[in-house]
Amino acid sequence: MEIKDTYQILKEDSEGFYKEKGSKFLAFAYVVQSEEDIKERIAALKKKHYDARHHCYAYVLGFDGEIYRANDDGEPGHTAGDPILGQIRSHNLTNTLIVVVRYFGGTKLGVSGLIYAYKTAAADAIGQNVIMEKQMISEISIRFAYPQLNNVMKLVKDLDLEIISQSMELTCEMTLAVRLSKEENLRAALVDLHEIEVCP
């Protein structure tokens, strides 16, 4: 079974915009790392756009997008947060927060109109950005006698590993970064080499 070891994030923060019947929908897309980060971003936007009617948002966190939330902030149920979340999901993004700030224009848009407006504003914020693919990395520290160095360096080259840190003395220590999908191969190869200790 192939191990999924990549995920997609936005390159940077970006903004989007949609206007319908006098209502303005300002979308803000952010790269976020934690729920604390998200709270701060939303609080800052509410302060800046204190006169807006709604601050609707959705976010996804984690390699597998296992942490997520959608908030309608007073709009009819599932007309704002879910369409925003749908845009994040359809672009396979994680560690992403999108807030859509609505300035009400006096004319109601109806359920389908709201869904379309929030979806379109969120899509515009993503469209103004660049989606980057990142690799999930595992770190493994090893200890070995100096004569084994050539074997270790061959492994580093064969498995395309990155050396994060190393100490070359009589007993050598090295910390290696390996793609998640290659971690088992690396551990098996280290066992085959003998006399190499994998640090806990």
Secondary structure, DSSP 8 states (H G I E B T S, - for coil): -----EEEEESS-EEEEEEETTEEEEEEEEE-SSHHHHHHHHHHHHHHTTT-SEEEEEEEESTT--EEEEE-TTSSTTSSHHHHHHHHHHTTB-SEEEEEEEE--SS--HHHHHHHHHHHHHHHHHHTS-EEEEE-EEEEEEEEEGGGHHHHHHHHHHTT-EEEEEE-SSEEEEEEEEEGGGHHHHHHHHHHH-SEEE--
